[in-house]
Amino acid sequence: IYYSFSNAVSEKIQDLFKIDEKSGEIRTAGELDFEDTQSYDLEIEAKDQGWPPLSGHCRVELEVLDVND
């Protein structure tokens, strides 16, 4: 199974987060600022290598905390 962001996720958000295509682990790749955006909705797709390939989708909600206030 391979994981990726769905086509609904903008390139700007894909620049802030990286997803490991084999494990599905999501990590930050850019700086997150609570004052800019308080939360993110990430649409994730999982696809197998069968023929035809089967896929599943999920939504990950990420809430940014303002720790410096």
C-alpha positions, 0 to 999 in steps of 0.5 A: 500500500502506498500513501499520498496526499489526494489531489484536493490538497493544495501545493502550499499545504504539501510544502508544509507537510510530508507523507511517507509513501510506505508507512503513511507517517505525516511530518511537518516539513515547513514552519507552522504559525498559529497566527496564520492558520489554526488548523489544517485538513489533509486528505490522504489516499492509500492505494494498493498495487493490484490490477485494477488498483484499489484505493481508500481515502481519509481526512486528517485534521491537524490543530496548531497550538499557540505555545508562545502566548 
